[in-house]
Structure formats: structure tokens, C-alpha cells
Amino acid sequence: MDHFGIGAAIEGAARVYCHTARRTGRTTALVKSLNTGDRVVFCDAREAERVSRMCREQGTHIEYVVIDPGNVAFNKLTNRARPIGRLIFDHSWVEQFYIHAISRAGREIEFLQQEFSGLGTDVKPSPWMTLEIDKWKGV
């Protein structure tokens, strides 16, 4: 992790946003904005089915794809014909994708520290660094 805990702070802020944005009507707004032929990417099959059912109830027929935002297999998108309509990512998918990307960036920094520090140098977190990171992990 980075020496100053910046990644942990950014991830903590993202998690606070995700938590406070719940129950604000984003799914309802998504359903109202969808048109027949749109394809929506979800991270959860149960949520995909629920939204698809909500769409059918309003007379809209969508296609959906379930893709793990932490292990993006874009071939699930590229191996299909283009949708008739738009490709849209569900808000939960987008939130998880960003959180995974932040975490991935932290791992890349850690890798660079390991690879480009002096041979035999210990790059594990110092007690100060651990305190700084821990401030943000519980957010």
C-alpha cells in the first residue's frame, strides 16, 4: 500500500458514497430510462432478474449480462452481437468496479515498491504507515 494511506482513504470515501447513495431511487430511475433493446450489465444475477422484471412490467424488454466487476471478463460483451439499444452499467456494478480499481491501483504501487527497492530491502508497512492506513480502512 502507499506510504501515506491515500489509496485506503480513497477506497473509504468510495465506500461511504456507496453506502449513503442507497435507497435514493437509482434503480427506479434506471428502469424508467431503459428502452426495449438496451443491454444492462449487472454484478448480481438476482438484481438483474429483479430489474428485468420491473422493465417487463412497464412494457420494456431488456437484455442483461452478469459480469464480476472485480474480474472483468469483457469477452461476455465482445462475444455477443451489439445490442439494439444502449449498453448501460448498473450503479452497483459501477460502484464495485471503482472500488476494485482503487484496490488494484494499491496493489500496483505495492508491486512497484517491491520490484524497484534495493535487493533485500524490507518494504512492509512501518507502524506509522499502518496507523495511517488503518484510519481509513474502517470507514
WOLIN-V637400 format. One record per residue. N is the residue number from 1. RES is the residue in three letters. OMEGA is omega in whole degrees, -180 to 180 (NA if undefined). Layout:
# WOLIN-V637400
N_RES_OMEGA, N_RES_OMEGA
This chain:
# WOLIN-V637400
1_MET_-179, 2_ASP_-173, 3_HIS_-173, 4_PHE_180, 5_GLY_-178, 6_ILE_179, 7_GLY_179, 8_ALA_179, 9_ALA_180, 10_ILE_178, 11_GLU_177, 12_GLY_178, 13_ALA_179, 14_ALA_179, 15_ARG_176, 16_VAL_178, 17_TYR_-178, 18_CYS_-179, 19_HIS_-177, 20_THR_-180, 21_ALA_179, 22_ARG_176, 23_ARG_178, 24_THR_177, 25_GLY_-179, 26_ARG_180, 27_THR_178, 28_THR_178, 29_ALA_178, 30_LEU_-178, 31_VAL_-179, 32_LYS_-177, 33_SER_-175, 34_LEU_177, 35_ASN_176, 36_THR_-180, 37_GLY_176, 38_ASP_176, 39_ARG_-178, 40_VAL_179, 41_VAL_180, 42_PHE_174, 43_CYS_-176, 44_ASP_-178, 45_ALA_-180, 46_ARG_178, 47_GLU_178, 48_ALA_179, 49_GLU_-180, 50_ARG_-180, 51_VAL_178, 52_SER_178, 53_ARG_178, 54_MET_179, 55_CYS_179, 56_ARG_179, 57_GLU_177, 58_GLN_176, 59_GLY_180, 60_THR_-180, 61_HIS_-179, 62_ILE_170, 63_GLU_176, 64_TYR_179, 65_VAL_176, 66_VAL_-179, 67_ILE_177, 68_ASP_-179, 69_PRO_178, 70_GLY_-179, 71_ASN_-170, 72_VAL_176, 73_ALA_-176, 74_PHE_176, 75_ASN_175, 76_LYS_176, 77_LEU_-174, 78_THR_179, 79_ASN_180, 80_ARG_172, 81_ALA_176, 82_ARG_178, 83_PRO_175, 84_ILE_-178, 85_GLY_-176, 86_ARG_169, 87_LEU_-177, 88_ILE_176, 89_PHE_177, 90_ASP_-177, 91_HIS_178, 92_SER_178, 93_TRP_-179, 94_VAL_179, 95_GLU_-179, 96_GLN_178, 97_PHE_179, 98_TYR_180, 99_ILE_177, 100_HIS_180, 101_ALA_178, 102_ILE_179, 103_SER_178, 104_ARG_179, 105_ALA_177, 106_GLY_178, 107_ARG_178, 108_GLU_178, 109_ILE_179, 110_GLU_178, 111_PHE_180, 112_LEU_178, 113_GLN_-180, 114_GLN_-174, 115_GLU_-172, 116_PHE_171, 117_SER_179, 118_GLY_-179, 119_LEU_179, 120_GLY_-180, 121_THR_179, 122_ASP_-178, 123_VAL_177, 124_LYS_-175, 125_PRO_174, 126_SER_178, 127_PRO_179, 128_TRP_-180, 129_MET_179, 130_THR_177, 131_LEU_-179, 132_GLU_-180, 133_ILE_-178, 134_ASP_177, 135_LYS_-171, 136_TRP_-176, 137_LYS_-177, 138_GLY_-177, 139_VAL_NA
